[in-house]
């Protein structure tokens, strides 16, 4: 449906693999936060029937992903870890505009771009991992993130003019590329 403007280099993947337990802790936190975001959206927009159903489904799926990551952590003898502030998410949230419609458009499209970044990076992790259940898990997670990215854009098209959505998405993609370029790589999703 759309392509990211910044492509993560393999050097990011090397950082992740060098400290995979920390990456797993960060991944678990991201899934938990994504579920919370979905619940918040359905609570803020109860009159948007398709959005409510989609966000309810998304919240459940993200919590299932959280539980799956938690299982991997437990099997590796690693604790869940404390949630860390995510500079990428903080900078992405700074792109939100004021105004009822503008704010909803931005929530949907920023959500789409964050999911697209997750798809890209989970795909890199899946590609780099050796054969086994962790690789299989990351292949599946990457596919899920791709569906989520499309879901948010489709919801944008459902409630707003396509040209409005496409133009704002392009602006967000350009801003997101600059954000990615400015954040040093670590064993974290973003």
Secondary structure in CASP SS format (residue, H / E / C, confidence):
PFRMAT SS
TARGET T0000
AUTHOR 0000-0000-0000
METHOD secondary structure of the structure
MODEL  1
X C 1.00
X C 1.00
X C 1.00
X C 1.00
X C 1.00
X C 1.00
X C 1.00
X C 1.00
X C 1.00
X H 1.00
X H 1.00
X H 1.00
X H 1.00
X H 1.00
X H 1.00
X H 1.00
X H 1.00
X H 1.00
X C 1.00
X H 1.00
X H 1.00
X H 1.00
X H 1.00
X H 1.00
X H 1.00
X H 1.00
X H 1.00
X H 1.00
X H 1.00
X H 1.00
X H 1.00
X H 1.00
X H 1.00
X H 1.00
X H 1.00
X H 1.00
X H 1.00
X H 1.00
X H 1.00
X H 1.00
X H 1.00
X H 1.00
X H 1.00
X H 1.00
X C 1.00
X C 1.00
X C 1.00
X C 1.00
X H 1.00
X H 1.00
X H 1.00
X H 1.00
X H 1.00
X H 1.00
X H 1.00
X H 1.00
X H 1.00
X H 1.00
X H 1.00
X H 1.00
X H 1.00
X H 1.00
X H 1.00
X H 1.00
X H 1.00
X H 1.00
X H 1.00
X H 1.00
X H 1.00
X H 1.00
X H 1.00
X H 1.00
X H 1.00
X H 1.00
X H 1.00
X C 1.00
X C 1.00
X C 1.00
X C 1.00
X C 1.00
X C 1.00
X C 1.00
X C 1.00
X C 1.00
X C 1.00
X C 1.00
X H 1.00
X H 1.00
X H 1.00
X H 1.00
X H 1.00
X H 1.00
X H 1.00
X C 1.00
X C 1.00
X C 1.00
X C 1.00
X C 1.00
X C 1.00
X H 1.00
X H 1.00
X H 1.00
X H 1.00
X H 1.00
X H 1.00
X H 1.00
X H 1.00
X H 1.00
X H 1.00
X H 1.00
X H 1.00
X H 1.00
X H 1.00
X H 1.00
X H 1.00
X H 1.00
X H 1.00
X H 1.00
X H 1.00
X H 1.00
X H 1.00
X H 1.00
X H 1.00
X H 1.00
X H 1.00
X H 1.00
X H 1.00
X H 1.00
X C 1.00
X C 1.00
X C 1.00
X C 1.00
X H 1.00
X H 1.00
X H 1.00
X H 1.00
X H 1.00
X H 1.00
X H 1.00
X H 1.00
X H 1.00
X H 1.00
X H 1.00
X H 1.00
X H 1.00
X H 1.00
X H 1.00
X H 1.00
X H 1.00
X H 1.00
X H 1.00
X H 1.00
X H 1.00
X H 1.00
X H 1.00
X H 1.00
X H 1.00
X H 1.00
X H 1.00
X C 1.00
X C 1.00
X H 1.00
X H 1.00
X H 1.00
X H 1.00
X H 1.00
X H 1.00
X H 1.00
X H 1.00
X H 1.00
X H 1.00
X H 1.00
X H 1.00
X H 1.00
X H 1.00
X H 1.00
X H 1.00
X H 1.00
X H 1.00
X H 1.00
X H 1.00
X H 1.00
X C 1.00
X C 1.00
X C 1.00
X C 1.00
X C 1.00
X C 1.00
X C 1.00
X C 1.00
END
